[in-house]
Amino acid sequence: MKQKLISSLFFFSLLALSLTFTSCKDDDSEQLPDNGSTVEGLETNEETILRHLIRRWADANELQTGWQGKTYEATEGNAYDEKNTTVRSVCVRTLEGADEYAIDVLSPLGIDFEHPDGFTYNDATVGSVAYKHTPDGGNVLATIDVNIKQMPGLRRLELIKEPPVNAGGTRYYSMGDIIKYKNAYYLCVSDHIYGEKSRWITFDGEHTIGTCNWMFTGRDSVYNDDMASSATVADWVVNFLLNDDNWNNAVAHWIRKLPGTKCTIVPATNSLRNELVRMLMEDAKWIADAYEPSPHDNIYRVAGYYWDDWEGHDNRSIYAPVGWLLCDKMRWTNGGNYWVPYVRIVSDKEYYKYYYFQCETPSQYTLSPSHFKWANLRKQVKVTSLQIPGFEEPKFVSICTAAIYWTHKTISIMDQTIYPLLDFTKDWKNKPDYKVDDKDSWCSRNITSRELTFADKGNALSGSEPIYIKLQQH
């Protein structure tokens, strides 16, 4: 009876918001209570941030055991001044481009996407990072000052309008290229120039799993590995999922080069693509605080994802949220607060509802920005797709982040006290009493990914196999 009731709640609509025109305010409250929770197999928040910065600014996609005690050579951008190689330049064209770059890189540190200028981060384990505009700086629009002991060769990133006239060089890769690297197929999603980072995404492969243990009760299961960064996922959504030409080309190149192989870089058919876009836009997939009831209908937001009882205990339930496009890395505090970040598409019509809800939900903005703060990664994206219903005319969307947040506490359903546990690793195709219409659906499980980044110096990536390389005619 309980299973049928809870499963039916999937179809209830979520929170009806009453908009009040207030602004987002940043009140970083890091004093979070301890509720008897522990974790296994998950990095600390400081390790996650440090790993993110090293991977973003150096060609270090795979960090081995003991990586915290090693040093890494910066490869981000170009060092145009041979006498001062600790200063590197990244071409961003405009001040808005500089802010977008800073938000892309520093979102995991808690930068305010509305007011990024003046952001500073200091931590005894990680080091320090500071972003600021440079009024009347000529070609230099903004700077990021860096002091990280693992990257002693990088002290400043200058975000510039144009590269020097004599910069020269021709990139090897371009957006839409496909390579095979370490048994996974990667799609290039970046429109980079020579010497700058190329960014690639793959949806191949499995991820290791960590647990958030609720003492004497059970445990949540979460993915431990890094997903592709929110910036890379956002570029994939904008440049491929919502772009007819690029999506068609990716599918065509895959079919021509890898006939008979299941396409894993984009949805292979328009019906699968439409299903995924709808999922990334619908309110039913907009969950912030997992165990807070909606004031509209008093239904817990994850109630529709009931999976099973925990090891035979009818008051300990497992919920398996499904269909989220995960990004970045799961974050946690010693006090038993947990965030799993994801990316969603927000239409221009729905944006302010989303904006105010996220700003007014502490877990998404003010509870602990160094663990998670929501962001608008791509603003006012013009969508002109003719193959996605609803986008026949030019429309605007934003690509935003949110996070499913929870703590270990009981909830009440039909006057029964339930100890809820989350499992983000389930695939609903494997649930006996649930039918997935299309076995190739991208929406039967949470969508996991990895990214590959490296400076494009005009040469092929060592160890990679070309599948389709536009500029090299592969």
NORQUIDA-V147071 format. One record per pair of residues at least 24 apart in sequence whose C-alpha atoms are under 6 Angstrom apart, sorted by the first residue. I is the first residue (numbers start at 1). J is the second residue. If there is no record, write none. Layout:
i=<I;I>
j=<J;J>
This chain:
i=<6;6;7;9;10;15;15;24;26;27;28;28;29;29;30;32;33;34;37;37;37;38;38;39;39;39;40;40;41;42;42;50;59;71;71;72;77;78;86;86;86;87;87;88;89;89;89;90;91;91;91;91;92;92;93;94;95;98;104;109;110;110;110;113;169;170;170;171;171;172;172;177;177;178;178;179;179;179;180;180;181;189;194;194;195;195;195;196;196;197;197;197;198;198;199;199;200;200;201;201;202;202;203;203;220;220;220;221;222;226;226;227;227;227;227;228;228;228;228;228;229;229;230;230;243;244;274;280;280;281;281;287;288;288;288;289;289;290;290;315;316;316;316;317;318;318;319;320;320;320;321;322;322;323;323;323;324;325;326;326;336;337;338;338;339;339;339;340;340;341;341;342;342;342;343;343;344;344;345;345;346;346;347;348;348;374;374;375;375;376>
j=<303;304;304;304;304;294;296;359;366;366;366;368;367;368;368;335;335;335;213;214;336;212;213;211;212;213;210;211;210;210;224;126;454;150;151;151;196;195;153;154;155;156;157;157;157;158;159;159;159;160;161;162;160;161;161;161;141;159;231;370;369;370;373;375;194;194;458;456;458;458;459;468;469;467;468;465;466;467;464;465;464;236;456;457;455;456;457;455;456;454;455;456;453;454;452;453;451;452;450;451;449;450;264;449;421;422;423;423;424;328;329;327;328;449;450;327;328;449;450;451;327;328;327;328;385;385;388;344;345;345;346;404;403;404;405;405;406;405;406;418;418;419;420;420;421;422;422;422;423;424;424;445;446;443;445;446;446;447;447;448;407;407;405;406;403;404;405;403;404;402;403;401;402;403;400;401;399;400;398;399;397;398;397;396;397;401;402;400;401;400>
